[in-house]
Amino acid sequence: MGWCSATEIFDTIVTSLTAYEEVDKETIIKELIISLENSDWDCQQDSIYWDHPLVRKCFKATSPELFEE
């Protein structure tokens, strides 16, 4: 069995990567977060990049509810 929804995520990211001469890492990470969350990703904190400053900034921008106490 495959994970067909991954195709949509892949296509979203590749579209972003190929649309511009220079790639903005922050934009790509945000688009990846949004695509994954739209496919019911709910274990963001398990990423090894959870505490990376750029990744944390992107999560705060796209998913501020993850940081509410």
ABEGO torsion letter per residue (X at the ends): XBBAAAAAAAAAAAAAAAABABBBAAAAAAAAAAAAAAAGBAAAAABAAAABAAAAAAAAAABAAAABX
